[in-house]
Amino acid sequence: MREQVWERRLTSALSGDGQEPALVLVEGDAGMGKSRLVHRLLELPRARGVARLVVTFQASGAFVVADPLGGPEPRAGGTEAASPGVRLTACQALEALLASARPVLLVAEDLHHADDDCLALLRAVLREPPAPFAAALTYRPEQLRSPGLPLGRAVDYPARLSVVRRRLEPLDEERVRGVAGESLGARRCPQEFVGRLRQRSGGVPQVVVDLVRMLRDAAERTGRECFSARDVDEAGVPVRLAELVLDRTAALPEAYRPIVWAAAVLDEPAGAEDLAAVAGFGGDTGRTALIAALEGSALRETSEGRYGFAVPLAASALYAELPGPVRERLHHRAAAMLAAREPVPWARIARHWRGGGRTEDWLRAAEHLVNEDEAAVALLEKAVDVGGLPPDKRGRLALTLARGAVLGRRSDGTARVLRGIVEDPALPAADRGEIRLELGLLLHHRKRRFEEGRTELRRAAHELAEAQRPALAARAMAALANPFFPGASLAENVTWLERAEAAADASGDRVARTATRACRATVLMNTGDLEAWRLVARLPRDSADRASRQQVARGLCNTANGAVYLGHYRRAAGLLSEGIELAARSGAPFLERVGRGTALFRDWLTGRWDGLADRCTGLVAEDGSASDARVVLALLALAKGDWEAVRDWLPRGVPPSPHAPCETDRADEADDAEAESDAEAERAYESCEAPVAATAAGAHIRLLLARQDVDSAAEAAASAWAWLGRKGVWVWGAELAPWVVEAHTRAGRRELARRVVAEFAAGLTGRDAPSATAALLWCRAVLAEADGEWEEARSRFQQSGAAYAGLPHPYARALMAEGAGRCALLLGERAEGSAVADEAVAELIRCAGELTDLGAVWDAARVRATLRAYRPAAQRRPPGRPAYAQRISPREGEVAELAATGLTNREIAATLYLSPRTVEQHVARAMRKLGIASRQGLAKEVARIRPASGERDGADGRDVGA
């Protein structure tokens, strides 16, 4: 039953008016949140105004009166009948309280501790409840003396009493994410971390909260920026949980405790026979011991025929308290039992031999491990770290760990372990290059440590070539040829591609040839070469070789990404769908996430903004380094005017806004600041994939322009454009070039802006890049407008808008309509009342509506401000101000929306062509009318209060004034 349902039922029962009385039985294990529900009930307005009695039973059978919210005092009477010094039983005391308080609302917590007499008294009350009346009884079902009977026996409930049972379920992953995000910060909680937190806590709310507190305290000491699954594993066991499981185990007869110890050693649900075998029980003893453990709530049936701990983490608490010899004997039995299975579960056997202190046996088992299982990866990492291993054996184990490190499951420690191995001088040379290759790919692709990754890949290419392993050398070279990654120019990428193709041909290896073919298609697609489409079509999607299919999936995802940046959104969708499906089918989850990131950027470009922010934050939660999702979130925030969020979401390393030195006459400090700014810029472009970095740089420049920091915007523009020139992939300037030109023209650097446009045009010559071509028209429109050539500028904006409409890129098309309308209004001022101005007004009104529909609040407000500033006088509203009384006026609503995003009064004023004082007055009036004390509550209230007709300043062609 949903909480809202039983809340309504109890509220109805408390209201009287002939409503039927209600009883809610709330059952849940320890820590499931029963008390939270009681608090919620007591906070209901109806519950606050009635006589109520709240008691909590204790393990001794006694109870305490414990109303956490105070509530009306019980009426006197009944208890004074007892003589001084006479000690009442729990039942007598409860009966006296019921008689004196005559509660309309009765709450009894922890009913499993109540004695038989108290239960009998409660049964009597419920057989003949007064009216009005409501009761909520909480209990732990696993601790009831009579299973399924919270009141000890069946109750003869009257027909008029509504009786419902509310069983509290564990938190699902989404709710665990909410709890963790609220305390630790949503951006620090990737999917892997949340999943492990849910799994280890069993979703028990109190355990989740306790674990999160432990993680938060640890992070404050270490300064951790993002949490991982390993953090959960290393956090330890919350005290509350540890004491509970140890107490329940100690309460069992000593002879039966080994069945719980066996469950702790196995650390996963197991059948009754397996638990008995590991515990060393024969005959019926194991069955008897298991029943005792279940009755004592030390274990529970987790699924049919499988038994374990309600909270998996509880096993760690008990395991840590087992004496060493006992623990080792249990591990030996577990390993021996599992060795008889078919197929042999080598990962589990290796873990038990290791826990039992049998090093040779566990290393022998580790050699049989595959590298796709998370537990196996952890064991392999431990195995290669064992001291004294023969070099050949260590090399074999390291290769098992390394192979597929990029595409499969890896822990945070894999890169550290592999780095230690490749520096071991005893490692066989034949193995070193392959391990270094996997290390380089892991650092480069998964860890986003691009410079380190490139260094390892270059060394791997050399070592593998020296070792006469051309197929693997080709893989290393193909990775270095990928133009997405920063730090190398396109010319260098092409050189590595040619070397990779030669090595692959020499090897005759099918996988190596597939890898280099996919790489060439990627390079050509990202440079706008039409030959790329033919190469993509010929990639062997149905290869019988799994490794080849993974390379094809990589090629499809990479070329789809390139096609999106080119502006071929529809064709990219087909490649992306194929790539994601093939990645899933060939066991490459990393490529699936890459494909999803590309899809998010495509959705932003094509105007599919509904739910886009949630989709992006979901991917960031799964993969904290999802730079494409972060940039989309920054772009959405920019369009909405949430400028602080823009800086938060731009990939780490994006340079901060330069600030002028406090003492301008100190030239050395200025030089140092400039050098530091340049270094920050370089780190920004090295922090994520090159096309993503270009888009992020464009967003950063636009943010600086929005904040009227024109000089800093021009500096950022010069830095970003120089970086793109060094890279040499000009088609990636589609989301950067217009803002570079805008920054230079607004800073008065028109010649520099012209050079940028000329370089951009030259770089696009002969390239199939519709998005960049539309951006080039935009750049030329900006130049013409800056030169006062408004007719030409209007034409260029219109041409660019048509090009964006054909992609489609509705947001950019709307911005072009804004530019064309702005120029038309300027032309109209030269010829008062011209038809051009009339058309411009109509176009700008449509533009404001389109931007509003997209969710671009800030842009829409700016367009409406342009209408007010330039609209012909004849179209303005007549003198006099509409009487809005206590309603929010359109202008107040517009200002309030922008204020709620975090913009300052000065920033709002710049957007709307108002004075900061006028903005201040509008904000104050809006807050007064809405009864709000802070700016944070404005957006929600404005959306609720605004008329359903959608009245909006400028939306219908009327000017409502300032």
N, C-alpha and C positions, 0 to 999 in steps of 0.2 A: 504494500500500500504506500503510495506516495505521501510525503509528509503533509502536503497541503490538504489531502483528503482527510486524514485523521485530525488535523488541526480544525478543519471546518466542523467535523463531527463532534469534537469536544466542545468547541465554541457554541455550537447549537445546543448541546446538552446543558451548558451552563446558563443559557439565556432564559430558561423557564418557558413560559408561554405554551405549556403543554408538550414541549419537546421531550422525546424519549431520552432517558439517561444513557450514558455511554461508558464503556470500559475498554481501555486499550492495554493490551499485554505487550510489553516491549522486551524482546529477547535479543541477546547478543553476547558474544564472548567478551572476555576482559579487554578493555581498550577500544571497544567498537563504537563508543559514543552515546551510550544510553543516557548518561548525565547531561550531555549536550541537548538531547531532545527534551529532557525534563526542563532544563533552563528555558528552552524555546517555548514550551507550553506555558510556563509560569510568566513569561513576558507578554503573552497575549493580552490585549486590553481587557477582554472579558474575564480572564483569570485573575487580573489584578484587583478587580472590584468585588470579589466574593470571598466568603470565609473559606479558608483552605488549610489543610494539614499536610505537611511534608515530612515524612520520616524516612530514615535510612537505617536498615538493619545491619548489624555488625556480625563478625564471625562468631562472637560469643553467644549470639542469640538475642542480645539486648539491642536497643535501637536508640537513635538520637533524633531529636526534632531539628531538622536542618533545612530551613527554607532559605536558599541562597539569595533570594531577592527581598527578603523581609516579609512583605505581605501583611494583611490584616492580622492583628493579634487574636488568638483564640479567646473566645468568651470564657470568663471565669465560671466555675461551677463543677462539681463532681470530684475533683482531686482533693479539695479541702476536707472531704469526708474521711480521708485517711488520718489516723492518729499520728501525732509527731513521733518520729523514730521508727514507724512501721515501714518496712521495706516492701515495696510492691514488686510482683513478678512483672516480666515484660508484657505479658498479656493483660494483667490488671492495669498497668500504666497506660497501655494503648487504649484499653476500653475507657479509662477515665478521660483521656484526651479526646476520644471520639465523642464522648458525652458532653464534654465542655465546649469543644470547638464547633460541633455539629457542622462539619465541613460540607460545603457544596462541591468542593474540589478536593479529592484525596490523591496524594502521590506517595507511593511506597517504593523505595529503591532497594535493590539487592535483596529481593524476596527469597533468594536461595539460602540466605542466612537465617530466615525467620524460623522460630521453633513451632512445633505442632499446635500449641495453644493459640499463638498469634495467627497462624494460618486459618485455624477454625473460626476465630473471631472475624477475620476478613471474609471468609466464606459466608458467614451469617449476614454481614453487612451487604454483600452482593446479592444474596438471595432476596432481600427486601430493601432495595436502595431507595432513598428519599427522592423527592423531586423538587427543584432541579438537582442533578447530581452527575458528576463525571469523575472517573478514576483512571489513573495511569500507574501500572505496576511494572517494574523492571526487574530482570533477573538474568543470570547466566544459565542457559539451558544445560550446559555440560556439568553443572554442579547441583542440579535438582536432585533431591533424595528419591523422588519418584519421577523418572524420565517422562517428559511431556506434560507433567501436571504441576504447574507453577504454584498452585495453592494447596498442594499435597494430595488432594483428592478431587474428583470431579465435582463441579458446583452446579447446583440446581438453579441455573440462571432464570429469572422470570422472562417471559416473552417480550415484555416492553423494554428490556435492557439490550442495547446494542453492544455486542462483544466482537472485537477484532483483535487479531494478532499482528504485530509489526515486527518482523525479523530484520535486524540490521545486517546488511551485506557488506563485505569488504569494499573498499574504494577501488574503482576501476582505474586504469592507467591515466585517463584524462583528469580524474579528480586528484590523483596523486600528483600529477603535474601542477595542478592548481595550488596544492598545499606547498609543494617545493618552490614553485615560482614566487609565491607570496613572500616567503621567508628569504630565499636565496637570490631571487631575480630570475625571471623567465628566460632571459638570454643566456644564463649560466647553466641551464638545465637541458642538455640535449636529450634526444630520444633514448639513446643507449643508457644514459644515467637514470632517466625516469623509469625505464623498463626494469632495470636492476633493482631500483628502490621499491617498485611494486612487487617484484618477485620475492625479494628477501624479507620484506615486511609482511607479506601475505595480504597487503591492503588494509591491515588493521590500523584505524586512524591514529590511535595513541602511539603505536610503534612508528608510524610514518613521521609523526610530529617529533618524537624523541630522536629519531635518526637524523632528521633535518636539523634539529638544534645542534646535534653533535657535529654534523658536517659544517654548519655555519660557524661554530666555534673554532673548528680546525682551520677553516678558510681564513678567518680573521688573523690567525697566527702565521699562515703561510702565504697569504695574499693570492690564493688561487682565483683565476678569472673564470674558469669553466670547469664543471664537474664531470667526472667520468664514472663508468661502472666500477672501475677499480677503487675509486674513492668510497663507494658503498661497501665493497668487500673489506676495505681496510679500516672502516669507521669503528668497528667493534660492535658490541651488543649493548643496547640501552639497559641501564640498571634495573628499571622496572620489569622488563621482560626477563632478564637473567634471573632475578630473584623469584619470579613466578614459576619458571620452568624448573629451577633447582628445588623450590619448595614442593612442587607437585611430585617430583621424582623422589625426594626424600620421604614423602608421606607414604610411598608404596612399601610393602613388605620387602625387606632386604633381598630375599631370594628372587624377587621378580624384577628388580631394578635393571638387570642386564638387558632386558628386552628394550628398554628405553635407551640404554647405552648403545645398543646395536643400531637403533634408528639414528642416533646422533652420528655414529661412524659412517653409516651408509649415506647420510645427508641427502636423501631423496626418498619419496614414498616407496614402500616395498610391500610384498606379500607376506602373509603370516609365516609361511614356511621359511622364507629368506631371513626374516627377523629372528626366528627361532634358531636357524642354523648359525647365524653370526653370533647370537647370544650364547650358543653352546647348549641349548636346551634340546632334550629328546622327548619323545612320546607326547603326552598331553601337557607337559609342563609349559611349553612355549605358548600353547593356546590359553592356558590359565593365566599366565603372566600377561599376555596381551590384553585379555579381558580386564584384568586388574588395572592395567595402564590406561585403558579406554575409560573405565569407570572413574578413575582418579583424575581424568582430564590431562594426564601427562602426554598421551598420544590421542589422535583422532583418526577416523576413517576419512581420508582425503578424497578418495573416489572408491568406486565399488571394488572391494577386495584389496585396497592399497591403504597402508597406514603410515603415518608420519606425524610431524609437528604441525599444529595449526599455523604457526608462524615459522617459516623455514629457518629464519635467523636464530631461533631458539636452539637449534641443533648445535650451533657454534658455542653458545653459553655452556651447555652441558659437556660438550667435547673438551672444552678448555679445562674443566674440572676433573676429568678422568685421569687417574694415575697412569704414568707412562707404560708400565708393563701391561696393564689392563687394555689400554688403547691399542698397543701393538698386537696383542693376541686377537682382539676383535678385527683389526685390519687383516691379519693373516687369514682368518676364517673367511672374511669377505672376498679376498683375492682368490682363495682356493675354490670357493663356491662359484665365482664368476668364470673361472678358467674352464669350467665344464660346459659353458654355454656355446651355442652356435647361432650366429657368428660370434666370435670371441670379442667381447667389449674391451678392447685394449686400453682405451683411455681410463675406464673405471678401474681396471686391474692395475695399471701403472700408478694411479693415485693411491690405491690401497697398499701396494708394495712399498711405495714411498712413505706412506704414513706408518707402516710397520717397520721402517728402518732397514728394509732389504734393498740397498742401493743397486746392486748388480741386477736384481730381478726387475726393478722398476725401470732401469735404463734399457734393459732388454725389451721390455714391453713398450717403451717409448719409441723404439725403432719401428714398431708396427703402426704407429699413429698416422692418421691422415690429417691434413692441415685445414679442414673445414669446420671442425667442431671447436666451440669456444673453450671448452674444458681442455681439449687436446692441445690447443695453442698455449694455454697457461702452463700445462705440463711440459711442453717442448721448451718453453722459455726457461723453466726451472732446470730442465735436463741439460741444456747447453751451458748453463752456469755452474754445473757441478765441477768441482776441482778435480784434477787428476785424470780426466777422461783422455783416452788415447786420441790423438789428432784426427785419425780417420773416422772414428766413431763420432767425435764432436762435429766433424764436417758433415757426416750423413744426417745427424739430427738437425743441424743448422739449415741444411738444404731443404729438409722436410718443412721446417718452420718458414723458410724464406719463400718457397715457391708459391706463387699466387698471393703474395702479401698485399698487393694493391687491390685485388678484386675480391678477396675473401674476407673472413672475419679476422681482425687483429686487435690485440689489446694495446693499451698505451705504451706498454713496455717493449713491444716488438722491435721498434727502431733502436732503442737503447741496447737491446741484446744483440741485434745484428751488427751494430757498430762495434761492439766489443769483440765480436767474432772476427770481423774482417781485418782487425788490427792485430790479431794473434799471429805471430810469425810462424808458429807451428802448423797453421792451417794449410792443407794441400793447395798448391797453386791452382789446380784444376777447378777447385771449388770456390776459391776466393772471388773470382770475377763474377760468377753467377750470383753468389750471395750479395756482392756489392751492387749488382744490377737491381736485385729486388729491394735492397735498402734505398738505392737512389730513387726508384719508382715510388716507394712508400713515402719518402720524404717529399718528393716533388708533387705527387698527385694527391696523397691523402693528408699529409701534414702541412702542406702549403709552405714548406721551408724550401723555397725554390732555389736559392743560391747553393745551399748545402746539397740539395738533390742533384743539381746540375754538376757539381763537383764530383759527386760519387758516380754519376752516370758517365762522365768523361773518363774517369779512371777505370770504370768497368769496361767501357768500350775498348780501351787500350789493353787491359789485362785479358779480356776474352779473345781479342785478335791475336795477342801473343801466344795464348794457349791453344790456338787453332780451333776456336769454337765460333765460327762465323755466324751461325744462326742466332746465338745469343748476343753476339756483338751487334748484329743487325737490329735486334730489339732495343738495345741501349741507344744506338744511333737514331733509330726512329723516334724514340722518346725525346731526344735532343732536337729533332726536326720539327716537333709540334710547335706551331707559331703562337698558340694560346698563351704559353707560359712566358713570363717576363724575363728580362736579363739578356736576351739575345736578339739580334736584328733578324729581319726576314732573310737577308742574304746568308747569314750564318745558319739559319734553319734549313735553307735550301741546300747548302753544302753538306750538312749532316744527312739530309734526305738522300742525296746522290750517293754518299758513302754507304748508307744503310741498304740501298737498292743493290749496290755492287756486292756487298757482303751476303745479302739474302740470295742473290743469284748464284754466288759461289757455293753456298751451303746446300742448295737444292732442297732446303727445308720448306714444307708447305706452310707451316705457321709463320715462319719468318717472311716468306713472300706475301702472305695475306696481310701481315702487319705493315709492311712497307707500302703495299697498294692502298691500304686504308689511310696511311699517313700521307701519301701523295694526294689522295682525294681531299683530305683535310686541308692541306696547304693550298691547293688550287681553289677550293671553295672559299676559303677565307681571304683570298686575294681577288675574288670576283672573276675567276677564269671559267668560262663555259665548259671547258673540258672536264671539270669536276663532276658534272652530272652524269656524263658517260661512264666515268670511273666508278662512281657510286653504284650505278645500275649493275655493274659487273662484279661487285663484291659477292663472294660465295656464301649466301645466307643459309643454305641448306647443307653446309659441310658436315660430314660425319664426325669430324674432329672437334671436340669441345673447345680446345684452345683456339682453333681457327675461328669458331663461332664467336668467342669472346673478342677476338680482334675485329671481326666484322661489326659486332655490336658497338665497339669503341668507335669504329669508323663512321657508323650511322649516327651515333649520338654527337660526335664531333662535327660532322658535316651538317647535321641539323642545326647545331649551334651557329655554325658559320652562315648558314642560309638565313637564319633569323636576323643576324646582324647585317646581312646584305639587304634584307627587306623582302625576301621570298617567303612570306609567312605561311602561305597555303602549302607550298611544296615542302617547307620545313616540317610541317605537321605530319606529313606522311613518313618522312625519314625518322622523325622522333618516335612515332608510334612503333615503327619497326624496330628501332634501336632499343627502346625500353623493353619491348616484348622479348627480343632476342637476349638481352642482358639477363632478364629473369630466367629464361629457359636455359641459359648456359652458366648460371651460378655466378653472376657478377653484380652483387647488390650496389657496389659503388657506382657503377655505370647507370644503374636505375636512378640514383639520386642526382647524378649529373644531368640526366635527361629531364628529370622533374624541374630542376633549376632552370633549364632552357625554356621549358614550357611556361614557367612563371614570368620570365622576361617577355616572352611572346604575348602572354595575356596582357601585360601592361601595355605593350606597343599597340595591340589590336583593340584596346578599350574594354577588355573583360575584367573590369575592376570590382565587380560584386564579389565579395568574399575573398578577394585577392590577398588582402593583408593577412587574413587568417591562414590562407594556404602558405604564404611566405613564412609566417612565424612558426607554422608546423614543421616546415623543412629546416628552419634554423634550429628548432628544438631537436630534430633528429641529427643534424649535422651542423655543429656550431660554426664551421668554416664555410657555410653555404653563402659565398660572397654575392652570387647573382641574386639570391632571395633578399639579402640585406640591401643591395642597391635598389631593388624594386621597392622595398619598404621606404627607403630614403626618398625615392622619386614620388611615391604616393604622399608621403608627409609634406614634401615641398609643394605639391599641387594643392594641399589642404591648408598650407600656411603653418604647419607645425614644425617650425624651424629647428627647435631643439632636438626633436626626434630625427631630423635629417642628419645632424651631426652624430647622433647616437648610432644610427643604422649604417652610415657610410663605412666601408670596410676599414678595419684598424690600419692605421698608418697614414690615412688621408691627412695632409698637413693642416694644422690649425690656421685660422685667420691670422696673418701677420699683424703685429701691433707696432705702432710707432714708438721708438724709445722715449723714455720720459725726458731725457736730456738730449735734445737734438744736436747739440754742439759737440757731442762725443762721437766722433767718426768711427773710432775703433769698435765701440759697442754696436753701432749700426752695421759695420762690416760683419761682426760676429753674428748678429741677428740674421743678416742676409744669408750667410753661409749655413746657419742652422736651418733656415727656411728651405734652402735648396736641398739640404740633406733630408729634411722631413719629406719633401716632395718626392725625392728618389725612393724613400722607404714606402711612400704611398703607392707608387707605381709598381713596386716589387711585392706588394702585399696580397695581390690577387691576380687572376688571369687577365691578360692584356686587354681584351675587349671590354671586360667588366671594369677594369681600371680607367679606361677611356670614358666610359659612361659615368662612372663615379666622379671623375674629374670635371665633367660637364655639369653635374649636379652641384658640385662644390662651388664652381665659378658662379652658377646662377644664384646660389644661396648668398654669396658675398654681394652680388649685384642687388638682390632683394633687400639686403640690409644696408644698402647705400655705401658699402665699403668698396668703392670703385677702384681705388689704387691697388688694394689687395687682390681684387678680382683680376685686374690686368696682369699683376705679377703671377698669379696662379695660372692664368691663361697662357702666358709666355712659357712657363715651366712645362705645362701639360703638352703644348704644341711641339716644343722641342723634344720631349720624350717620344711623342708619336712619330715625329720625323726620324728619330733614331731607330725606332722599331720598323718603320717603313711599310706598315699595312694601313694605307690611307682610308680604306673603306670603313675602318673602325672609327673614323672621325664623325660618323653620322650624328651621334648624340653629343659630340664635343665641339665641333667646328662652329656652329652658330653662336654658342655662348662665348667662345674665344673671340670671334669677330665683334660680338656685342660688347664684351668687356673692353676691347681695344678702342672701339669707336666712342664709347662713353667716357673713356679716359683721355680722349683727344689724340689717340695714336692711330690716325686713319691710314697713314702709309703702312704701318705695321699690319693693320687689318687687311689692307689690299694685298700685301705679300702673303698673308695666310690664305686668302681666297685663291691667289694664283697657285700656291703650292698645292692646295687641296684640289683644284681643277686639274693640275698636271698629274697628280697622283691617281685621279680617277679616270684618266684617259684610257679608253679601251677596256674598262672594267665593267662587269655586269653587276651593278650595285645600285638598285633603285632607291634605297633609303638614303645613301650618301648623295646621290644625284639630287634628290629632293632637298637635302640639307644644303647643298651647294647653291641652289636657287634661293634658299632662305638667307644664306650668307650674303649673296649679292643684293637681296632686298634690304638687309640691314645697312649695307654700305650706301646704297642709294638714298635711304631715308636719312642717314647721317649727313649726306651731302645736300640735303634739301630737295632732292629729285623725287618728289612725292608721286608723280605720275608713274615713273619707272619703278619706284619702290612698290607701289600698289600692284602693278602688273607682275612683278617678281613674286610678291607674296601670294598672289592669286595662282600663278603657275606652280609655286611650291605646294600650295594647298591642294591643288588638283592632283599633283603627284602623290601627296600623302594620302589623299582620299582613295587612290587606286591601290594602295598597298594592302589593307587599309591601316592608317595610323591616326585615329580620330582626335587624339589629344593634340598632336602636332598640327593637324588640319585646322583645329579650332584656334590654335595660336596664330596660324597664318591668316585666318579670317579676322582675328583681332588686329594684326598688323595692317592688312589691307584696309580695314575699316578706319583705323587710326589715320592712315595716309589720306583716305578719301575725305575724312572730316577736315583735314588740313587743307586739302584742295578746295573743299567747299567754303572755307573761310575766305579764300581768294575771290570766290564768286558766290555771294550771299544767296541762299535759297536754291542752289543748283540741285539738279536731279542726282548728281553724284553723292551729295551729302545725304539726301533722302535714302538712297540705296544703302549707304554706309550705316545709317542708323538701324535700318531693318536687319542688316547683316550682323551688326554688333549685338542686337537684341537676341537674334537666333544663337549667336556665338555664346552669349552669357548663359542661355538656357542649356546648350549642349555641355558646357563646362560644369554647370551645376548638376546636370544629370550624371555626369561621370563621377562627381564627387570632388572636383577641383574647386573648392570653396574660395581659396585665395585668388586663383585666376579669374573666377567669375566676378568676384568683388572688384578686381582691378578693371575688368571690362566695363562694368556698370559705372565705375568712377570715370572712365574715359567718356562714356556717354554723357554723364553729367557735365564734364568739363568742356566738351566740344559741341554738344547738341545745338542745333539752330534754335534761336530764341523763340520762334513761333511754336516749336514743339514742346516747350517747357510748360509745366503746369501753371495755371493761373495763380495770381498772388493769393496769399493766405495759406495757412497750414492746416492739413486735415486734423480733425480732433480725434486722437487715439485714446484720450483719457488714460485708463489704466492698462490698455493693451500695448503690446510692444509694436512700435512703428517699424516699417521695413528697414529704415536706416539704423535704428537701434539694434534690430535683430542682426543685421549684417555686421555691425561693429562688434556685437556680443559674440558672434560666431568666431570672428578672428581673434578676439581677446581670449576666448576659451582655448584656442590652439597654443597659447603661450606667447603670442606676439605682444610687444610692448606698445604703448600708446603712440610712440614716435613711429614705429614700424607700420602700425595700422594707418596712421596719418599719411605716410608715404605711399601706401597702396591705394588709398581712397581719395587722395588729393584733398585732404582736410588738414586743419591745424591740430596739433596734439591736444590743445585745450578743448576743441570741439569733440574729439574722440573721448577725452576724459569725461565730458558731460554726458555723452551718449552711453558710455559704460555705466556711469553712476545711475542714470535714469533706468536703464535696463535692470540693473541689480535691485533697485528700489521696487520697481513694478513686480519683479519676480520673487521678492522676499529672500534674496540670496546674499550671503555675506562675503563670498569669495568668487573670484573669476573662474575657478575650476568648475563650478556648477552651472556655468552659463549655457554651454552648448546643449546639454541635455534638456534644460528647461526651455530654451528658445525653440528647440525642435518640437517640444510638447505644446507650447503656448501659441506658436504661430498659427494663423488662420488656415483652415483646411483648404482654402481656395488657392493656397500657394502664393499669396501676394508677395511680390519681391520687387525691390527697387529696380526699375528699369526693365523688368521682364515683360511688361505690357506696353512699353513705350512712353509711360508717364514718369516724370521726374518728381519724386516725393520730397526733394530738397534735402538740405544738410541739417 
